[in-house]
Amino acid sequence: MATRSRLGSLAIQFGLGICSRLKKLQASPIDVERFLQGRIKGKEELHKVERPQDATLEAAIARMSEMAGREGKPRLIMTSEEWKRLVLSYLTNNDFSGFMKEITERSGGFRSVEEANRWLALASNIWNTTPQPDRGGKSAYQLYQGRTVSDDWRKYMDYKVAQLIARLSDEALDRLEQSWRRDIESKSLPINPTLQAALNKLPAAWIDAICLCLGICGERKKRDKVSQIVSHLKDEASLVKTVLGLQPQHREAMIYLLQSGGWVKYGQLSRRFGDETGDGWWWNENPPHSIIGQLRLRGLLFVGQAPIGSRHYKVAVIPADLRQTLPKAVHKVSSLKAKLPSLVANASSYQALGNQLSELELHYGTFATEDESLKKYYEQLMSYWNKTEYAKYKDTGEFGVQEYLWNFRLPGSDKFLLDYFLEQKRNELPERLIPGLLNWRGAELKCCRILALKDLLLLEDLDTGQRMWSFSLEIGGTRAFQGSVGKMVISYTCHWDKDTYCLLGYSLLTPERKSSLKTYQNLKFALRDTTAKVRQYFLGTPRKARPGLSGIPKSFLKAFEEEPN
């Protein structure tokens, strides 16, 4: 029988056979003597290694080659072009760990921690001195060394570069993020700014995040993205949709600001609705979760320093040109929420419609990947998606495919992938289905509570509180949801006709938990970010040709050829 003794607050349990193993646990006299003389290496000393920082890639390669030749590791001796190709193949996706894994394989493995640290330091040196095409040919070291040249350098830094800088400077990334955010929020902000003027003060990463959150297909230049955001929020229907996406506590904070004249001191707002602790800098990678942060993420609220009386105060401000339209949008959203939809008379007919559309969706999925160019778009999207933390879970793997089908637009075009399919196959489709199929474009990932099941599903959008009757394209239709009342369903959802909504393809059922809702919100943002990255990747084709990829596949172009006169 095992016995237990307690030393201080540490519980120690001895199992069977402990006596036969005591000698293995006992230090030898030589080890004891070395310990007493301080001759045993501590953890810091064990991991201490020279970290070279060469000025050029050639110098870093020469250092690596000399060491590899001396140690007999020929696979680490390569030309400058070979090293550059190797690094950029991983740098494109910011896969530093993958690069280090390849270095380990090329070296033939390491015999000790000290040896591993020594070789990986040399590899890091090459990584950090490799010129980056999307950074004007500058290396990570050059970007790091030039970071103090301009006070605005943070605006132009993305997550990939920041990770490198943090690694080079041994600084904690979250501390850097808080420092950079304080710098932005220390800038002057009038209490009656225009939306465009307020957006112009934000860093590029935040502008990208606002585009992602609003579902705007952002241009390459910041000023063009700002113009798109302004146009989106000044459009009445788009503003209503944006407000509809706010949770009740977010709308409450916005109403409080509007009733206070459109601005309040930041401390007054944070005491009532909570501060932004935990919200980072790279909103395009990790969106804020605080109430204030969620309003800022949608371009509805801005924070800065404003002169009030004889002093400057940190203030939270709604742009002046949104203060008249936002109350109308809030009122319209409130009336939408108060309306409980009645069950449509022909609810049972949607089961057959769902089966028909499910087959059509299958044909579209084949069409969207069979062309050689489309296959490369799809593979690149899934490559990005598989590097997100959400792709690790088998239950969410299908969402990457769904994001591609409903939200991908070919680079250089404003049309959805689905548009080309519908235009090419229009003659083969029943005319009555076309209006509903057009709604599949830009379908939004939603998380809904299942309230009832009566031929159709009665769903409540947990983001907006909106209730809707919906049918499903899942195998079995709504019958697949038997026994699921009270659970949450995560699925791409779109409006089908005036009475119903449609759950497209894959749906994930989960018990209702606060943590599940937060995971869903991060998942939705990660999917949007993946799509945006793929478009940016292929928009770089004029600068660096990618063989076999055209702007629009030939099979699509044929669909637009005019009939000869």
C-alpha positions as CSV (number, residue, x, y, z in Angstrom):
1,M,0.0,0.0,0.0
2,A,1.3,3.5,-0.9
3,T,1.9,5.8,2.0
4,R,1.9,9.6,1.9
5,S,3.9,12.1,3.9
6,R,3.9,15.9,3.7
7,L,6.9,18.2,3.6
8,G,5.6,21.8,4.1
9,S,2.8,22.1,1.5
10,L,4.3,19.6,-0.9
11,A,2.6,16.2,-1.1
12,I,4.9,13.3,-1.8
13,Q,3.6,9.8,-2.6
14,F,5.8,6.7,-2.5
15,G,4.7,3.7,-4.7
16,L,5.6,0.0,-4.7
17,G,9.3,-0.8,-5.4
18,I,10.6,2.5,-4.2
19,C,13.4,0.8,-2.2
20,S,14.9,-0.9,-5.3
21,R,15.2,2.5,-7.0
22,L,16.7,4.6,-4.2
23,K,20.2,4.2,-5.6
24,K,19.2,5.7,-8.9
25,L,17.8,8.7,-7.2
26,Q,20.8,9.3,-5.0
27,A,23.5,11.7,-6.3
28,S,27.1,10.3,-6.6
29,P,29.8,11.7,-4.3
30,I,31.4,13.4,-7.3
31,D,28.2,15.2,-8.3
32,V,27.7,16.3,-4.7
33,E,31.3,17.7,-4.6
34,R,30.8,19.6,-7.9
35,F,27.5,21.0,-6.6
36,L,29.1,22.3,-3.4
37,Q,32.0,23.9,-5.4
38,G,29.5,25.6,-7.8
39,R,30.8,23.7,-10.8
40,I,27.4,22.5,-12.0
41,K,25.9,24.6,-14.8
42,G,22.7,26.3,-14.0
43,K,19.8,26.7,-16.4
44,E,20.8,30.1,-17.5
45,E,24.4,29.1,-18.1
46,L,23.3,25.9,-19.9
47,H,21.2,27.9,-22.4
48,K,23.7,30.8,-22.8
49,V,25.0,30.9,-26.3
50,E,26.5,33.4,-28.6
51,R,23.8,34.9,-30.9
52,P,25.5,36.4,-33.9
53,Q,23.9,39.5,-35.6
54,D,25.6,40.0,-38.9
55,A,24.8,43.0,-41.1
56,T,24.3,41.0,-44.3
57,L,23.0,37.7,-45.5
58,E,26.3,36.9,-47.1
59,A,28.1,37.3,-43.8
60,A,25.6,35.1,-42.0
61,I,25.9,32.4,-44.6
62,A,29.7,32.6,-44.4
63,R,29.6,32.1,-40.6
64,M,27.2,29.1,-41.0
65,S,29.3,27.5,-43.8
66,E,32.5,27.8,-41.8
67,M,30.9,26.1,-38.8
68,A,29.2,23.4,-41.0
69,G,32.5,22.6,-42.8
70,R,34.3,22.3,-39.5
71,E,31.7,20.1,-37.9
72,G,31.0,17.9,-41.0
73,K,27.4,19.1,-41.8
74,P,27.5,19.5,-45.6
75,R,23.7,20.0,-46.0
76,L,24.0,23.3,-44.1
77,I,26.5,24.6,-46.7
78,M,24.5,26.4,-49.4
79,T,24.8,29.3,-51.8
80,S,23.2,32.7,-51.0
81,E,20.3,32.0,-53.5
82,E,19.6,28.6,-52.0
83,W,19.4,30.0,-48.5
84,K,17.2,32.8,-49.6
85,R,14.8,30.5,-51.3
86,L,14.7,28.2,-48.2
87,V,14.0,31.1,-45.8
88,L,11.4,32.8,-48.0
89,S,9.5,29.5,-48.4
90,Y,8.9,29.6,-44.7
91,L,8.9,33.4,-44.2
92,T,5.9,33.8,-46.5
93,N,3.7,32.1,-43.9
94,N,5.8,33.2,-40.9
95,D,6.6,29.6,-40.2
96,F,9.7,30.1,-38.1
97,S,9.3,26.8,-36.2
98,G,9.0,24.9,-39.6
99,F,12.3,26.6,-40.7
100,M,14.0,25.5,-37.5
101,K,12.7,21.9,-37.9
102,E,14.2,21.8,-41.4
103,I,17.6,23.1,-40.0
104,T,17.5,20.3,-37.4
105,E,16.9,17.7,-40.1
106,R,19.6,19.1,-42.3
107,S,22.1,19.0,-39.5
108,G,21.4,15.4,-38.7
109,G,20.2,16.1,-35.2
110,F,21.9,17.4,-32.0
111,R,23.7,15.6,-29.2
112,S,23.0,18.2,-26.5
113,V,21.0,21.4,-25.7
114,E,24.2,23.5,-26.0
115,E,24.8,22.2,-29.5
116,A,21.2,22.7,-30.6
117,N,21.2,26.3,-29.3
118,R,24.5,27.0,-31.2
119,W,23.2,25.8,-34.6
120,L,19.8,27.3,-34.2
121,A,21.4,30.7,-33.3
122,L,23.3,30.5,-36.6
123,A,20.1,29.7,-38.5
124,S,18.2,32.6,-36.8
125,N,21.0,34.9,-37.9
126,I,20.4,33.8,-41.6
127,W,16.6,34.2,-41.1
128,N,17.0,37.7,-39.7
129,T,19.4,38.9,-42.4
130,T,17.4,37.6,-45.4
131,P,15.9,40.5,-47.5
132,Q,12.0,40.4,-47.4
133,P,10.4,41.3,-50.8
134,D,7.3,42.6,-49.1
135,R,9.3,44.9,-46.8
136,G,11.1,46.8,-49.6
137,G,14.0,44.3,-49.6
138,K,14.9,45.0,-46.0
139,S,15.8,42.2,-43.5
140,A,14.4,41.8,-40.0
141,Y,17.6,43.3,-38.5
142,Q,17.4,46.3,-40.7
143,L,13.8,46.9,-39.8
144,Y,14.7,46.5,-36.1
145,Q,17.7,48.8,-36.3
146,G,15.7,51.5,-38.1
147,R,12.7,51.3,-35.7
148,T,13.5,54.7,-34.0
149,V,14.0,56.6,-37.2
150,S,10.3,57.7,-37.3
151,D,7.8,58.1,-34.5
152,D,5.2,56.4,-36.7
153,W,7.2,53.2,-37.4
154,R,4.6,51.1,-35.5
155,K,1.9,52.0,-37.9
156,Y,3.6,50.1,-40.7
157,M,4.6,47.0,-38.7
158,D,2.6,43.8,-39.0
159,Y,2.4,40.8,-36.7
160,K,5.1,38.8,-38.6
161,V,7.7,41.6,-38.3
162,A,6.7,42.3,-34.7
163,Q,7.4,38.7,-33.7
164,L,10.9,39.0,-35.2
165,I,11.5,42.2,-33.4
166,A,10.4,40.8,-30.1
167,R,12.6,37.8,-30.6
168,L,15.6,40.0,-31.4
169,S,15.1,42.4,-28.5
170,D,14.0,39.7,-25.9
171,E,11.0,41.8,-25.1
172,A,7.6,40.4,-24.1
173,L,5.2,41.0,-26.9
174,D,2.2,41.9,-24.7
175,R,4.2,44.6,-23.0
176,L,5.1,46.1,-26.4
177,E,1.5,46.0,-27.5
178,Q,0.3,47.9,-24.4
179,S,3.1,50.5,-24.9
180,W,2.2,51.0,-28.6
181,R,-1.5,51.3,-27.8
182,R,-0.8,54.0,-25.2
183,D,1.3,55.9,-27.7
184,I,-1.7,56.0,-30.2
185,E,-4.1,56.9,-27.5
186,S,-1.9,59.8,-26.3
187,K,-2.4,61.5,-29.7
188,S,-4.7,64.5,-30.0
189,L,-8.4,63.8,-30.8
190,P,-11.0,66.5,-31.0
191,I,-14.3,65.8,-29.3
192,N,-16.2,66.4,-32.6
193,P,-14.0,64.6,-35.2
194,T,-15.2,63.4,-38.6
195,L,-15.1,59.7,-39.2
196,Q,-12.4,60.0,-41.9
197,A,-10.2,62.2,-39.7
198,A,-10.5,59.8,-36.8
199,L,-9.7,56.7,-39.0
200,N,-6.6,58.5,-40.5
201,K,-5.1,58.5,-37.1
202,L,-5.3,54.7,-36.6
203,P,-2.4,52.3,-37.4
204,A,-2.7,50.1,-40.5
205,A,-3.3,46.9,-38.4
206,W,-6.4,48.5,-36.9
207,I,-7.7,49.7,-40.3
208,D,-7.2,46.1,-41.6
209,A,-9.1,44.7,-38.6
210,I,-12.1,47.2,-39.1
211,C,-12.3,46.1,-42.8
212,L,-12.3,42.4,-41.6
213,C,-15.0,43.0,-39.0
214,L,-17.3,45.0,-41.3
215,G,-16.8,42.4,-44.1
216,I,-15.2,45.0,-46.4
217,C,-12.9,43.7,-49.1
218,G,-10.0,46.0,-48.3
219,E,-7.7,47.6,-51.0
220,R,-4.0,47.6,-50.8
221,K,-3.5,51.2,-49.7
222,K,-4.6,52.5,-46.3
223,R,-6.3,55.6,-47.7
224,D,-8.4,53.5,-50.0
225,K,-9.4,51.3,-47.1
226,V,-10.4,54.3,-45.0
227,S,-12.6,55.6,-47.9
228,Q,-14.3,52.2,-48.0
229,I,-14.9,52.2,-44.3
230,V,-16.4,55.7,-44.4
231,S,-18.7,54.8,-47.3
232,H,-19.8,51.6,-45.5
233,L,-20.7,53.3,-42.3
234,K,-22.4,56.2,-44.0
235,D,-24.6,53.8,-45.9
236,E,-27.9,53.4,-44.0
237,A,-28.4,49.7,-44.7
238,S,-24.7,48.9,-43.9
239,L,-24.8,50.8,-40.7
240,V,-28.0,49.0,-39.6
241,K,-26.2,45.7,-40.3
242,T,-23.2,46.8,-38.3
243,V,-25.4,47.8,-35.3
244,L,-27.3,44.5,-35.7
245,G,-24.0,42.7,-35.2
246,L,-23.5,44.3,-31.7
247,Q,-24.3,42.5,-28.6
248,P,-26.8,44.2,-26.1
249,Q,-24.1,45.5,-23.8
250,H,-22.2,47.0,-26.8
251,R,-25.3,48.8,-27.9
252,E,-26.0,50.0,-24.4
253,A,-22.5,51.6,-24.2
254,M,-23.0,53.2,-27.6
255,I,-26.4,54.6,-26.5
256,Y,-24.8,55.9,-23.3
257,L,-22.3,57.8,-25.4
258,L,-24.9,59.2,-27.8
259,Q,-27.1,60.4,-24.9
260,S,-24.0,62.1,-23.4
261,G,-23.5,64.2,-26.6
262,G,-21.3,61.7,-28.5
263,W,-18.3,61.8,-26.2
264,V,-17.3,61.2,-22.6
265,K,-14.1,61.0,-20.6
266,Y,-12.6,57.6,-21.0
267,G,-12.5,56.8,-17.2
268,Q,-16.2,57.6,-17.0
269,L,-16.9,55.0,-19.8
270,S,-14.5,52.3,-18.5
271,R,-15.8,52.5,-15.0
272,R,-19.3,51.8,-16.3
273,F,-18.6,49.2,-19.0
274,G,-15.1,47.9,-18.2
275,D,-11.7,48.8,-19.6
276,E,-9.7,47.3,-22.4
277,T,-7.4,45.1,-20.3
278,G,-6.4,42.0,-22.4
279,D,-7.0,43.7,-25.8
280,G,-3.8,43.7,-27.8
281,W,-2.4,45.7,-30.6
282,W,-2.9,43.4,-33.7
283,W,-6.6,43.6,-33.9
284,N,-6.4,42.0,-37.4
285,E,-4.8,38.9,-35.7
286,N,-6.5,38.9,-32.2
287,P,-9.6,41.1,-32.2
288,P,-10.4,42.9,-28.9
289,H,-13.1,41.4,-26.7
290,S,-13.9,44.3,-24.3
291,I,-17.1,46.3,-24.8
292,I,-15.1,49.4,-25.7
293,G,-12.8,47.4,-27.9
294,Q,-15.7,45.9,-29.9
295,L,-17.1,49.4,-30.7
296,R,-13.6,50.5,-31.8
297,L,-13.2,47.4,-33.9
298,R,-16.3,48.5,-35.9
299,G,-15.1,52.1,-36.4
300,L,-17.9,53.5,-34.2
301,L,-15.7,54.7,-31.3
302,F,-12.3,56.4,-31.1
303,V,-10.0,57.1,-28.1
304,G,-7.5,59.9,-27.7
305,Q,-6.5,63.1,-25.8
306,A,-8.8,66.1,-26.0
307,P,-8.4,69.6,-24.4
308,I,-11.2,70.1,-21.9
309,G,-11.0,73.4,-20.0
310,S,-7.4,74.0,-19.1
311,R,-6.3,70.3,-19.2
312,H,-6.1,67.4,-21.6
313,Y,-8.2,64.3,-20.9
314,K,-8.4,60.8,-22.4
315,V,-11.7,60.7,-24.1
316,A,-14.0,58.2,-26.0
317,V,-15.6,59.8,-29.0
318,I,-18.3,58.8,-31.6
319,P,-17.5,60.7,-34.8
320,A,-19.7,63.7,-35.4
321,D,-21.0,62.5,-38.7
322,L,-22.4,59.3,-37.2
323,R,-24.2,60.9,-34.3
324,Q,-27.4,61.6,-36.3
325,T,-27.5,58.3,-38.2
326,L,-26.6,55.9,-35.3
327,P,-29.8,56.6,-33.2
328,K,-31.9,55.8,-36.3
329,A,-30.0,52.5,-36.8
330,V,-30.4,51.6,-33.2
331,H,-34.1,52.2,-33.3
332,K,-34.5,50.1,-36.5
333,V,-32.5,47.2,-34.9
334,S,-34.7,47.4,-31.8
335,S,-37.8,47.1,-33.9
336,L,-36.4,44.1,-35.8
337,K,-35.6,42.4,-32.5
338,A,-39.0,43.0,-31.1
339,K,-40.6,41.2,-34.0
340,L,-41.1,37.5,-33.5
341,P,-41.4,35.7,-36.9
342,S,-44.4,33.6,-37.4
343,L,-44.0,30.1,-38.9
344,V,-44.6,30.2,-42.7
345,A,-47.6,28.3,-44.0
346,N,-45.7,25.9,-46.3
347,A,-42.9,25.1,-43.8
348,S,-42.8,21.4,-44.8
349,S,-41.9,22.2,-48.4
350,Y,-38.6,23.6,-47.4
351,Q,-37.4,20.0,-46.6
352,A,-37.5,19.1,-50.3
353,L,-36.0,22.5,-51.2
354,G,-33.1,21.8,-48.8
355,N,-32.4,18.5,-50.5
356,Q,-32.4,20.1,-54.0
357,L,-30.1,22.9,-52.9
358,S,-27.8,20.4,-51.1
359,E,-27.1,18.7,-54.4
360,L,-26.6,22.1,-56.1
361,E,-24.1,23.0,-53.4
362,L,-22.2,19.8,-54.1
363,H,-21.9,20.7,-57.8
364,Y,-20.7,24.1,-56.9
365,G,-18.0,22.7,-54.5
366,T,-16.7,20.6,-57.4
367,F,-16.8,23.5,-59.8
368,A,-14.9,25.8,-57.3
369,T,-11.8,23.5,-57.2
370,E,-11.6,21.7,-60.5
371,D,-10.1,24.5,-62.6
372,E,-6.2,24.5,-62.2
373,S,-6.2,28.2,-61.1
374,L,-9.1,27.7,-58.7
375,K,-7.4,24.7,-57.2
376,K,-4.3,26.8,-56.4
377,Y,-6.5,29.5,-54.8
378,Y,-8.2,26.9,-52.7
379,E,-5.0,25.2,-51.7
380,Q,-3.4,28.5,-50.6
381,L,-6.5,29.3,-48.5
382,M,-6.4,26.0,-46.8
383,S,-2.7,26.3,-46.2
384,Y,-3.3,29.6,-44.3
385,W,-6.3,28.1,-42.6
386,N,-4.5,25.0,-41.4
387,K,-1.9,27.2,-39.6
388,T,-4.6,28.7,-37.4
389,E,-5.3,27.2,-34.0
390,Y,-8.9,26.4,-34.9
391,A,-7.9,24.1,-37.7
392,K,-6.4,21.7,-35.1
393,Y,-9.9,20.7,-34.0
394,K,-11.6,18.2,-36.4
395,D,-15.0,19.7,-35.6
396,T,-14.0,23.0,-37.2
397,G,-12.0,21.8,-40.2
398,E,-14.8,22.1,-42.7
399,F,-15.3,25.8,-42.0
400,G,-12.2,26.6,-44.0
401,V,-13.8,25.0,-47.1
402,Q,-17.1,26.8,-46.4
403,E,-15.3,30.2,-46.1
404,Y,-13.7,29.6,-49.5
405,L,-17.1,28.7,-51.1
406,W,-19.1,31.6,-49.8
407,N,-16.7,34.5,-49.3
408,F,-13.7,34.1,-51.6
409,R,-13.5,36.7,-54.4
410,L,-10.9,36.4,-57.2
411,P,-8.0,38.8,-56.9
412,G,-8.6,41.9,-58.9
413,S,-12.4,41.4,-59.0
414,D,-15.3,42.4,-56.7
415,K,-17.3,39.4,-57.8
416,F,-17.7,36.4,-55.5
417,L,-16.6,33.0,-56.7
418,L,-20.2,32.0,-56.6
419,D,-21.1,34.8,-59.2
420,Y,-19.0,33.0,-61.9
421,F,-20.7,29.7,-61.1
422,L,-24.2,31.2,-61.3
423,E,-23.4,33.0,-64.6
424,Q,-21.9,30.0,-66.2
425,K,-24.6,27.6,-65.0
426,R,-27.6,29.9,-65.1
427,N,-29.3,28.2,-68.0
428,E,-29.3,24.9,-66.1
429,L,-30.9,26.3,-62.9
430,P,-34.6,26.9,-62.2
431,E,-35.3,30.6,-62.4
432,R,-37.2,30.6,-59.1
433,L,-34.0,29.6,-57.3
434,I,-31.8,32.4,-58.6
435,P,-32.8,35.2,-56.1
436,G,-32.1,32.9,-53.2
437,L,-28.9,31.6,-54.6
438,L,-27.6,35.1,-55.0
439,N,-28.0,35.5,-51.2
440,W,-25.3,32.7,-50.8
441,R,-22.7,35.3,-51.7
442,G,-21.0,36.6,-48.7
443,A,-22.8,34.3,-46.3
444,E,-21.9,35.0,-42.7
445,L,-20.8,32.6,-40.0
446,K,-23.4,32.8,-37.2
447,C,-23.8,31.2,-33.8
448,C,-27.5,30.7,-33.0
449,R,-29.5,29.2,-30.1
450,I,-32.1,26.6,-31.3
451,L,-35.4,27.7,-29.8
452,A,-37.8,25.3,-31.6
453,L,-38.1,22.7,-34.3
454,K,-41.3,22.6,-36.4
455,D,-40.4,21.5,-39.9
456,L,-38.2,24.6,-39.8
457,L,-35.7,25.6,-37.1
458,L,-36.5,28.7,-35.0
459,L,-33.1,30.2,-34.3
460,E,-31.9,33.2,-32.2
461,D,-28.7,34.9,-33.3
462,L,-26.5,35.1,-30.2
463,D,-24.7,38.1,-31.6
464,T,-27.7,40.2,-32.4
465,G,-30.7,38.6,-30.7
466,Q,-32.6,38.4,-34.0
467,R,-34.9,35.4,-34.3
468,M,-35.5,33.6,-37.7
469,W,-37.0,30.5,-39.2
470,S,-34.5,28.5,-41.1
471,F,-34.1,25.3,-43.1
472,S,-30.8,23.4,-43.5
473,L,-28.7,21.9,-46.3
474,E,-27.4,19.3,-44.0
475,I,-28.1,15.6,-44.9
476,G,-31.5,15.0,-43.5
477,G,-32.4,18.7,-43.4
478,T,-33.9,19.9,-40.2
479,R,-34.5,16.3,-39.1
480,A,-30.8,16.1,-38.4
481,F,-31.4,18.6,-35.5
482,Q,-33.9,16.4,-33.6
483,G,-33.2,16.7,-29.8
484,S,-31.0,19.8,-30.3
485,V,-33.4,22.4,-28.9
486,G,-31.5,24.5,-26.4
487,K,-28.1,23.9,-28.0
488,M,-26.0,26.3,-30.1
489,V,-25.5,25.8,-33.8
490,I,-22.5,27.4,-35.7
491,S,-23.1,27.6,-39.4
492,Y,-22.8,29.8,-42.5
493,T,-26.2,31.4,-42.7
494,C,-27.9,33.6,-45.3
495,H,-31.4,35.1,-46.0
496,W,-33.3,32.9,-48.5
497,D,-36.6,34.6,-49.0
498,K,-38.8,37.1,-47.1
499,D,-39.8,34.4,-44.6
500,T,-36.8,32.1,-44.1
501,Y,-33.1,31.8,-43.7
502,C,-30.8,29.0,-44.9
503,L,-28.1,27.1,-43.0
504,L,-25.5,26.4,-45.7
505,G,-23.7,23.0,-45.7
506,Y,-21.7,22.2,-42.6
507,S,-23.2,23.0,-39.1
508,L,-21.6,22.4,-35.7
509,L,-23.8,21.7,-32.7
510,T,-22.4,22.6,-29.3
511,P,-23.8,23.1,-25.7
512,E,-24.5,26.7,-24.9
513,R,-21.5,28.1,-22.9
514,K,-19.9,31.5,-22.7
515,S,-16.5,30.1,-23.7
516,S,-18.1,28.6,-26.8
517,L,-19.5,31.9,-27.9
518,K,-16.0,33.6,-27.5
519,T,-14.4,30.7,-29.5
520,Y,-17.0,31.2,-32.2
521,Q,-16.2,35.0,-32.4
522,N,-12.5,34.3,-32.7
523,L,-13.2,31.6,-35.3
524,K,-15.2,33.9,-37.5
525,F,-12.5,36.6,-37.4
526,A,-9.8,34.0,-38.2
527,L,-11.7,32.8,-41.2
528,R,-12.2,36.4,-42.6
529,D,-8.5,37.1,-42.0
530,T,-7.5,33.9,-43.9
531,T,-9.6,35.0,-46.9
532,A,-8.1,38.5,-46.8
533,K,-4.5,37.0,-46.7
534,V,-5.1,34.8,-49.7
535,R,-6.4,37.7,-51.8
536,Q,-3.4,39.8,-50.8
537,Y,-1.1,36.9,-51.6
538,F,-2.4,36.6,-55.2
539,L,-2.7,40.3,-55.7
540,G,1.1,40.3,-55.6
541,T,1.2,38.4,-59.0
542,P,2.0,41.5,-61.1
543,R,5.1,42.2,-59.0
544,K,6.2,38.6,-59.0
545,A,4.7,36.3,-61.6
546,R,3.2,33.0,-60.4
547,P,3.1,30.6,-63.3
548,G,-0.2,29.0,-64.1
549,L,-2.3,31.7,-62.3
550,S,-4.4,34.1,-64.2
551,G,-6.5,36.9,-62.7
552,I,-9.7,35.1,-63.8
553,P,-9.7,31.4,-64.9
554,K,-10.3,30.8,-68.7
555,S,-13.4,28.7,-67.9
556,F,-15.0,31.8,-66.3
557,L,-14.0,34.1,-69.1
558,K,-15.8,31.9,-71.6
559,A,-19.0,32.5,-69.6
560,F,-18.8,36.2,-70.5
561,E,-18.0,36.0,-74.2
562,E,-20.7,37.8,-76.2
563,E,-22.7,36.1,-78.9
564,P,-21.4,37.0,-82.4
565,N,-23.6,39.4,-84.2
